[in-house]
Amino acid sequence: MANAIALNDQEQFAEFKQKFQKSYESPEEDKNRFKIFQENLRKIEEHNKKYEKGETTYTMGINQFSDMSPEEWANKNHGYRPRPNHQ
């Protein structure tokens, strides 16, 4: 089962890179971005499960920022920082 999930993540990452025209300077950078993408994907999945249970009012999805860490995203967006307990 874990292999199927990992393959699915890899496929989604490949689609993400194609859709948003992402390319990285090295295989190591690609590996690091994939790890961040996976972390963000898990957050999206967890949030959307809450949506299905009626615990939140919106869904989340993959976007052009899905390969960025929260810190990178905050720096890119003029220093906005989410509250520590806000996910």
SULRA-V532326 format. One record per helix or strand. SS is the DSSP state (a for helix, b for strand). FROM is the first residue (numbers start at 1). TO is the last residue. If there is no record, write none. Layout:
ss=[SS:SS]
from=[FROM:FROM]
to=[TO:TO]
This chain:
ss=[a:a:a]
from=[2:27:70]
to=[19:52:76]
